Amino acid sequence: MTPDADALDVVLWVVLPYIALTLFIVGHVWRYRYDKFGWTTRSSQLYESRLLRIGSPLFHFGVLAVVLGHIGGLVIPKRWTEGIGVSEHAYHLMATGLGTIAGAATLAGLAILVYRRRTVGSVFSATTRNDKLMYVMLTLTLALGLSATVVSNIIGGGYDYRTTISPWFRSVFYLHPDPALMAGAPLLFRLHALSALLLFGAWPFTRLVHMLTAPLGYLTRPYIVYRSRDAQLGSRTPRRGWERT
């Protein structure tokens, strides 16, 4: 951390990231230990499926592309991509184009899901205050990120975030954060980063926890045994392995 960093910058870009990271890690451990039954999406597919079939794939595939794009842009240093022959101009075009498409698809899918949740009575009845706060925070983060990309790189003259925001992001995990890097970033990028930190801090306490799980237990769980109460099982001889038990 630079000695001439402003106090507010230290709070926003040093203290807040570690608070959000601590809440993200400790919150998930706490949730897993004490609220396993609540570790679910609380699916509402039984209430309505038409809008869900449209909005859910748009949102989930879009957000997957957004996450992969952020990993590539924040985690991978600029010199690595240049070292394999990807010029800054080519990277800029690819990141801006794909990022804009992915962000727009994610927001469109989220808009459909929010519309469904608000207009379908049974789905709205199953919506908690926690869900509403989560949707607001998620929408704000996505909208700010897409706005930053469009305003800075499409409407404006372009902004290379890999010289400021990406090094700051990595410096947090190096335990040597440099808030001065974020102090010079455009306002929309800073607002996007702040909203993302708040979202990650609240993440473990929302239904978003399901994004960190996979149904691996299905691979090792035993077969389900069905028992029949009927004395007559039919005219055919049951196949091997399907005999009455």
SULNORTA-V216433 format. One record per pair of residues at least 6 apart in sequence whose C-alpha atoms are under 8 Angstrom apart, sorted by the first residue. I is the first residue (numbers start at 1). GAP is how many residues later the second one is. D is the distance in Angstrom with one decimal. If there is no record, write none. Layout:
[[I | GAP | D] [I | GAP | D]]
//
This chain:
[[1 | 175 | 6.0] [1 | 176 | 5.4] [1 | 177 | 4.6] [1 | 178 | 6.7] [2 | 176 | 6.3] [2 | 177 | 7.6] [2 | 178 | 7.2] [5 | 174 | 6.7] [5 | 175 | 6.1] [9 | 170 | 5.8] [9 | 171 | 7.4] [9 | 174 | 6.6] [10 | 169 | 6.0] [12 | 182 | 7.6] [13 | 164 | 7.6] [13 | 165 | 7.8] [13 | 166 | 5.2] [13 | 169 | 7.1] [14 | 158 | 7.4] [14 | 163 | 6.1] [14 | 164 | 7.6] [14 | 165 | 6.5] [16 | 181 | 7.4] [17 | 155 | 7.5] [17 | 180 | 6.3] [18 | 154 | 7.9] [19 | 182 | 7.4] [20 | 177 | 5.8] [20 | 178 | 6.7] [20 | 180 | 6.1] [20 | 181 | 4.3] [21 | 179 | 7.4] [21 | 180 | 6.8] [22 | 179 | 7.8] [23 | 177 | 7.9] [23 | 178 | 5.2] [23 | 179 | 7.5] [23 | 181 | 7.7] [24 | 176 | 6.0] [24 | 177 | 5.3] [24 | 178 | 7.4] [24 | 179 | 6.6] [24 | 180 | 6.0] [27 | 177 | 5.2] [27 | 178 | 7.0] [28 | 176 | 5.1] [28 | 177 | 7.9] [28 | 181 | 7.6] [31 | 8 | 7.4] [31 | 173 | 6.9] [31 | 174 | 7.4] [32 | 7 | 7.2] [39 | 168 | 7.1] [39 | 170 | 6.6] [39 | 171 | 6.5] [40 | 167 | 6.3] [40 | 169 | 7.3] [40 | 170 | 5.7] [41 | 166 | 5.2] [41 | 167 | 7.3] [41 | 169 | 6.1] [42 | 165 | 7.5] [44 | 79 | 6.3] [45 | 7 | 7.2] [47 | 75 | 6.2] [47 | 76 | 6.3] [48 | 72 | 7.5] [48 | 75 | 7.6] [51 | 61 | 6.9] [51 | 62 | 7.3] [51 | 65 | 6.5] [52 | 60 | 7.9] [52 | 61 | 6.7] [52 | 64 | 7.6] [54 | 55 | 7.3] [54 | 58 | 7.7] [55 | 53 | 7.5] [55 | 54 | 4.2] [55 | 55 | 6.6] [55 | 56 | 7.7] [55 | 57 | 5.2] [55 | 58 | 5.6] [56 | 53 | 6.2] [56 | 54 | 7.8] [56 | 57 | 7.0] [57 | 52 | 7.4] [58 | 47 | 5.8] [58 | 48 | 6.0] [58 | 50 | 7.1] [58 | 51 | 4.7] [58 | 52 | 7.9] [59 | 46 | 6.6] [59 | 47 | 4.4] [59 | 48 | 7.0] [59 | 49 | 7.2] [59 | 50 | 4.3] [59 | 51 | 5.7] [60 | 46 | 7.2] [60 | 49 | 8.0] [61 | 45 | 7.6] [62 | 40 | 4.9] [62 | 41 | 6.6] [62 | 42 | 8.0] [62 | 43 | 5.4] [62 | 44 | 4.5] [63 | 39 | 7.0] [63 | 40 | 7.4] [63 | 43 | 5.6] [65 | 34 | 7.8] [65 | 37 | 6.0] [66 | 33 | 6.5] [66 | 36 | 5.9] [66 | 37 | 6.5] [69 | 26 | 7.3] [69 | 30 | 6.9] [73 | 89 | 6.8] [73 | 93 | 6.9] [74 | 88 | 7.0] [74 | 91 | 7.4] [74 | 92 | 4.4] [74 | 93 | 7.6] [74 | 95 | 6.6] [74 | 96 | 7.3] [75 | 91 | 6.9] [75 | 94 | 7.8] [75 | 95 | 6.6] [77 | 85 | 7.3] [77 | 89 | 7.6] [77 | 90 | 7.8] [78 | 84 | 6.3] [78 | 85 | 7.8] [81 | 6 | 7.5] [82 | 6 | 7.2] [92 | 68 | 8.0] [96 | 53 | 6.7] [96 | 57 | 6.9] [96 | 58 | 7.8] [99 | 47 | 7.9] [99 | 50 | 7.7] [100 | 46 | 6.4] [100 | 49 | 7.0] [100 | 50 | 7.2] [103 | 39 | 6.9] [103 | 42 | 7.8] [103 | 43 | 5.8] [104 | 42 | 7.3] [106 | 36 | 7.9] [107 | 32 | 7.2] [107 | 35 | 6.8] [107 | 36 | 7.3] [110 | 29 | 7.6] [114 | 21 | 7.7] [116 | 7 | 7.6] [117 | 6 | 5.3] [117 | 7 | 5.1] [117 | 10 | 7.5] [118 | 6 | 5.4] [130 | 76 | 6.6] [131 | 75 | 6.9] [131 | 76 | 7.4] [134 | 65 | 7.8] [134 | 72 | 6.8] [137 | 58 | 7.1] [137 | 61 | 7.9] [137 | 62 | 6.1] [138 | 61 | 6.9] [140 | 55 | 7.0] [141 | 51 | 5.7] [141 | 54 | 5.3] [141 | 55 | 5.8] [141 | 58 | 7.7] [142 | 50 | 7.9] [144 | 44 | 6.4] [144 | 45 | 7.5] [144 | 47 | 7.0] [144 | 48 | 5.1] [145 | 43 | 7.6] [145 | 44 | 7.0] [145 | 47 | 5.4] [147 | 41 | 7.2] [148 | 40 | 5.1] [148 | 41 | 5.7] [148 | 44 | 7.7] [150 | 6 | 8.0] [152 | 6 | 5.1] [152 | 7 | 5.9] [153 | 6 | 6.1] [161 | 24 | 7.7] [164 | 17 | 5.0] [164 | 18 | 6.3] [164 | 20 | 7.8] [164 | 21 | 6.9] [165 | 16 | 6.5] [165 | 17 | 5.9] [165 | 20 | 7.2] [167 | 14 | 7.6] [168 | 9 | 6.3] [168 | 10 | 5.8] [168 | 11 | 7.0] [168 | 13 | 6.0] [168 | 14 | 6.8] [169 | 8 | 7.9] [171 | 6 | 4.6] [171 | 7 | 6.6] [172 | 6 | 7.8] [182 | 8 | 7.0] [203 | 6 | 6.6] [227 | 17 | 7.1] [227 | 18 | 6.5] [228 | 16 | 7.3]]
//
